[in-house]
Amino acid sequence: MSVAQQLNAITASATGQHGIEVTVNLEGKLIALTLGMAQRRMTATQLAAEIQALAKTAAAAAIAEGMAVLAPYADALPPETPNWR
């Protein structure tokens, strides 16, 4: 599997205390959402906040996995990378 294929295959999930599960891809894009029964007792604001927090947690895990895939290639980078800002 190529590096690009490995990166494209990365997903990460996070589950909250209310049984809500969020799955994102490497870009942090929501690709799956499972709502637990407890969400029925949550307000829309609480539900949105829970989903947002879980997506952030899952995205951090996906990025960490992506960095692990790229780590073997870190030595291939030039010693000083220009600041493109």
DRENLUM-264512 format. One record per atom (N, C-alpha, C): x, y, z. Coordinates in Angstrom, 1 decimal. Example, Ala and Ser with C-alpha at 12.3 -4.5 7.8 and 13.67 -1.06 7.14 Angstrom:
2
+--------+--------+--------+
:     xx :     yy :     zz :
+--------+--------+--------+
:   13.2 :   -5.7 :    7.8 :
:   12.3 :   -4.5 :    7.8 :
:   13.2 :   -3.3 :    7.8 :
:   12.8 :   -2.2 :    7.1 :
:   13.7 :   -1.1 :    7.1 :
:   12.9 :    0.0 :    7.9 :
+--------+--------+--------+
//
This chain:
85
+--------+--------+--------+
:     xx :     yy :     zz :
+--------+--------+--------+
:    0.8 :   -1.2 :    0.0 :
:    0.0 :    0.0 :    0.0 :
:    0.9 :    1.2 :    0.0 :
:    0.6 :    2.2 :   -0.9 :
:    1.4 :    3.4 :   -0.9 :
:    1.1 :    4.3 :    0.3 :
:    2.0 :    5.3 :    0.4 :
:    1.8 :    6.2 :    1.5 :
:    0.5 :    7.0 :    1.4 :
:    0.2 :    7.4 :    0.2 :
:   -1.1 :    8.1 :   -0.1 :
:   -2.3 :    7.2 :    0.3 :
:   -2.2 :    6.0 :   -0.1 :
:   -3.3 :    5.0 :    0.2 :
:   -3.4 :    4.8 :    1.7 :
:   -2.3 :    4.8 :    2.4 :
:   -2.3 :    4.6 :    3.9 :
:   -3.0 :    5.8 :    4.5 :
:   -2.6 :    7.0 :    4.0 :
:   -3.2 :    8.3 :    4.6 :
:   -4.7 :    8.4 :    4.3 :
:   -5.1 :    8.0 :    3.1 :
:   -6.5 :    8.0 :    2.7 :
:   -7.3 :    7.1 :    3.5 :
:   -6.7 :    6.0 :    4.0 :
:   -7.4 :    5.0 :    4.8 :
:   -7.6 :    5.3 :    6.2 :
:   -6.9 :    6.3 :    6.7 :
:   -7.0 :    6.7 :    8.1 :
:   -8.3 :    7.2 :    8.5 :
:   -8.8 :    6.6 :    9.6 :
:  -10.0 :    7.1 :   10.3 :
:   -9.8 :    7.0 :   11.8 :
:  -10.5 :    7.8 :   12.5 :
:  -10.4 :    7.7 :   14.0 :
:  -11.7 :    8.0 :   14.6 :
:  -12.0 :    7.4 :   15.7 :
:  -13.3 :    7.5 :   16.4 :
:  -13.1 :    8.0 :   17.8 :
:  -14.2 :    8.6 :   18.3 :
:  -14.2 :    9.0 :   19.7 :
:  -15.6 :    8.7 :   20.2 :
:  -15.8 :    8.2 :   21.4 :
:  -17.1 :    7.9 :   22.0 :
:  -17.2 :    8.7 :   23.3 :
:  -18.4 :    9.4 :   23.4 :
:  -18.6 :   10.2 :   24.6 :
:  -19.4 :    9.5 :   25.7 :
:  -19.6 :   10.2 :   26.7 :
:  -20.3 :    9.6 :   27.9 :
:  -21.7 :    9.3 :   27.7 :
:  -22.3 :    9.9 :   26.6 :
:  -23.7 :    9.7 :   26.3 :
:  -24.0 :    8.7 :   25.3 :
:  -22.9 :    8.0 :   24.9 :
:  -23.0 :    6.9 :   23.9 :
:  -22.9 :    7.4 :   22.5 :
:  -22.6 :    8.7 :   22.3 :
:  -22.4 :    9.2 :   21.0 :
:  -21.0 :    8.8 :   20.5 :
:  -21.0 :    8.4 :   19.2 :
:  -19.7 :    8.0 :   18.6 :
:  -19.5 :    8.8 :   17.3 :
:  -18.3 :    9.4 :   17.2 :
:  -18.0 :   10.2 :   16.0 :
:  -16.8 :    9.6 :   15.3 :
:  -16.8 :    9.4 :   14.0 :
:  -15.7 :    9.0 :   13.3 :
:  -15.4 :   10.0 :   12.2 :
:  -14.1 :   10.3 :   12.1 :
:  -13.6 :   11.3 :   11.1 :
:  -12.5 :   10.7 :   10.3 :
:  -12.2 :   11.3 :    9.2 :
:  -11.1 :   10.9 :    8.4 :
:   -9.9 :   11.8 :    8.7 :
:   -8.8 :   11.6 :    8.0 :
:   -7.5 :   12.3 :    8.3 :
:   -7.7 :   13.8 :    8.3 :
:   -8.6 :   14.3 :    7.4 :
:   -8.9 :   15.8 :    7.3 :
:   -9.8 :   16.3 :    8.4 :
:  -10.3 :   15.4 :    9.3 :
:  -11.2 :   15.8 :   10.4 :
:  -12.6 :   15.9 :    9.9 :
:  -12.9 :   15.4 :    8.7 :
:  -14.2 :   15.4 :    8.1 :
:  -15.1 :   14.3 :    8.8 :
:  -16.2 :   14.6 :    9.2 :
:  -17.1 :   13.6 :    9.8 :
:  -17.6 :   12.6 :    8.8 :
:  -17.3 :   11.3 :    9.1 :
:  -17.7 :   10.3 :    8.1 :
:  -18.7 :    9.3 :    8.7 :
:  -18.9 :    9.3 :   10.0 :
:  -19.9 :    8.5 :   10.7 :
:  -20.3 :    9.1 :   12.0 :
:  -21.5 :    8.9 :   12.3 :
:  -22.1 :    9.5 :   13.6 :
:  -23.1 :    8.5 :   14.1 :
:  -22.9 :    8.0 :   15.4 :
:  -23.8 :    7.1 :   16.0 :
:  -24.3 :    7.9 :   17.3 :
:  -25.6 :    8.0 :   17.3 :
:  -26.2 :    8.7 :   18.5 :
:  -26.7 :    7.7 :   19.5 :
:  -26.3 :    7.8 :   20.7 :
:  -26.8 :    6.9 :   21.7 :
:  -28.2 :    7.3 :   22.2 :
:  -28.8 :    6.5 :   23.1 :
:  -30.1 :    6.8 :   23.6 :
:  -30.1 :    8.0 :   24.5 :
:  -29.0 :    8.2 :   25.2 :
:  -28.9 :    9.4 :   26.1 :
:  -29.1 :   10.7 :   25.4 :
:  -28.8 :   10.8 :   24.2 :
:  -28.9 :   12.0 :   23.4 :
:  -30.3 :   12.5 :   23.4 :
:  -31.2 :   11.7 :   23.6 :
:  -32.7 :   12.1 :   23.6 :
:  -33.0 :   13.0 :   24.7 :
:  -32.2 :   13.0 :   25.8 :
:  -32.4 :   13.9 :   26.9 :
:  -31.5 :   15.1 :   26.9 :
:  -30.7 :   15.3 :   25.8 :
:  -29.8 :   16.4 :   25.6 :
:  -30.5 :   17.5 :   24.8 :
:  -30.2 :   18.7 :   25.1 :
:  -30.7 :   19.9 :   24.3 :
:  -29.9 :   19.9 :   23.0 :
:  -30.3 :   20.6 :   22.0 :
:  -29.6 :   20.7 :   20.8 :
:  -28.2 :   21.3 :   21.0 :
:  -28.1 :   22.2 :   21.9 :
:  -26.8 :   22.9 :   22.1 :
:  -25.9 :   21.9 :   22.8 :
:  -26.4 :   21.1 :   23.7 :
:  -25.5 :   20.1 :   24.4 :
:  -25.1 :   19.0 :   23.4 :
:  -26.0 :   18.6 :   22.5 :
:  -25.7 :   17.6 :   21.5 :
:  -24.6 :   18.1 :   20.6 :
:  -24.8 :   19.3 :   20.1 :
:  -23.8 :   19.9 :   19.2 :
:  -22.5 :   20.0 :   19.8 :
:  -22.4 :   20.5 :   21.1 :
:  -21.2 :   20.6 :   21.8 :
:  -20.5 :   19.3 :   21.9 :
:  -21.3 :   18.2 :   22.3 :
:  -20.7 :   16.9 :   22.4 :
:  -20.1 :   16.4 :   21.1 :
:  -20.9 :   16.6 :   20.0 :
:  -20.4 :   16.1 :   18.7 :
:  -19.1 :   16.8 :   18.3 :
:  -19.1 :   18.1 :   18.6 :
:  -18.0 :   19.0 :   18.2 :
:  -16.7 :   18.5 :   19.0 :
:  -16.9 :   18.3 :   20.3 :
:  -15.8 :   17.9 :   21.2 :
:  -15.3 :   16.5 :   20.7 :
:  -16.2 :   15.6 :   20.5 :
:  -15.7 :   14.3 :   20.0 :
:  -15.0 :   14.3 :   18.7 :
:  -15.5 :   15.1 :   17.8 :
:  -14.9 :   15.3 :   16.5 :
:  -13.5 :   15.8 :   16.6 :
:  -13.3 :   16.8 :   17.5 :
:  -12.0 :   17.3 :   17.8 :
:  -11.0 :   16.3 :   18.3 :
:  -11.5 :   15.5 :   19.2 :
:  -10.7 :   14.4 :   19.8 :
:  -10.3 :   13.4 :   18.8 :
:  -11.3 :   13.0 :   18.0 :
:  -11.0 :   12.0 :   16.9 :
:  -10.1 :   12.5 :   15.9 :
:  -10.2 :   13.8 :   15.5 :
:   -9.3 :   14.4 :   14.5 :
:   -7.9 :   14.4 :   15.0 :
:   -7.7 :   14.7 :   16.3 :
:   -6.3 :   14.7 :   16.9 :
:   -5.7 :   13.3 :   16.8 :
:   -6.6 :   12.3 :   17.0 :
:   -6.1 :   10.9 :   16.9 :
:   -5.7 :   10.5 :   15.4 :
:   -6.6 :   11.0 :   14.5 :
:   -6.3 :   10.8 :   13.1 :
:   -5.0 :   11.4 :   12.7 :
:   -4.8 :   12.7 :   13.1 :
:   -3.5 :   13.4 :   12.8 :
:   -2.3 :   12.6 :   13.3 :
:   -2.5 :   12.2 :   14.6 :
:   -1.3 :   11.4 :   15.2 :
:   -1.0 :   10.1 :   14.3 :
:   -2.1 :    9.5 :   13.9 :
:   -1.9 :    8.3 :   13.1 :
:   -1.2 :    8.7 :   11.7 :
:   -1.6 :    9.8 :   11.1 :
:   -1.0 :   10.2 :    9.9 :
:    0.4 :   10.6 :   10.1 :
:    0.7 :   11.2 :   11.2 :
:    2.1 :   11.6 :   11.5 :
:    3.0 :   10.3 :   11.6 :
:    2.4 :    9.3 :   12.2 :
:    3.1 :    8.0 :   12.4 :
:    3.4 :    7.4 :   11.0 :
:    2.5 :    7.5 :   10.1 :
:    2.7 :    7.0 :    8.7 :
:    3.8 :    7.7 :    8.1 :
:    3.9 :    9.0 :    8.3 :
:    4.9 :    9.9 :    7.6 :
:    6.2 :    9.9 :    8.3 :
:    6.3 :    9.5 :    9.6 :
:    7.5 :    9.5 :   10.3 :
:    8.7 :    8.9 :    9.7 :
:    8.6 :    7.8 :    9.0 :
:    9.8 :    7.2 :    8.4 :
:   10.4 :    8.0 :    7.3 :
:    9.6 :    9.0 :    6.8 :
:   10.1 :    9.8 :    5.7 :
:   10.6 :   11.2 :    6.1 :
:   10.6 :   11.4 :    7.4 :
:   11.1 :   12.7 :    8.0 :
:   12.5 :   13.0 :    7.6 :
:   13.3 :   12.0 :    7.5 :
:   14.7 :   12.2 :    7.1 :
:   14.9 :   12.7 :    5.7 :
:   13.9 :   12.5 :    4.9 :
:   14.0 :   12.9 :    3.5 :
:   13.7 :   14.4 :    3.3 :
:   13.3 :   15.1 :    4.3 :
:   13.0 :   16.5 :    4.2 :
:   14.4 :   17.3 :    4.3 :
:   14.4 :   18.4 :    3.6 :
:   15.7 :   19.2 :    3.7 :
:   15.9 :   19.7 :    5.2 :
:   17.1 :   20.0 :    5.6 :
:   17.4 :   20.4 :    6.9 :
:   16.6 :   21.6 :    7.3 :
:   16.5 :   22.6 :    6.4 :
:   15.7 :   23.8 :    6.7 :
:   14.6 :   23.9 :    5.7 :
:   13.4 :   23.9 :    6.2 :
:   12.2 :   24.1 :    5.3 :
:   11.9 :   25.6 :    5.3 :
:   11.7 :   26.2 :    4.1 :
:   11.4 :   27.6 :    4.1 :
:   10.1 :   27.9 :    4.7 :
:   10.0 :   29.1 :    5.3 :
:    8.7 :   29.5 :    5.9 :
:    7.9 :   30.1 :    4.8 :
:    6.8 :   29.4 :    4.4 :
:    6.0 :   29.9 :    3.3 :
:    4.8 :   30.8 :    3.6 :
:    4.9 :   31.4 :    4.8 :
:    3.8 :   32.3 :    5.2 :
:    3.9 :   33.6 :    4.6 :
+--------+--------+--------+
//
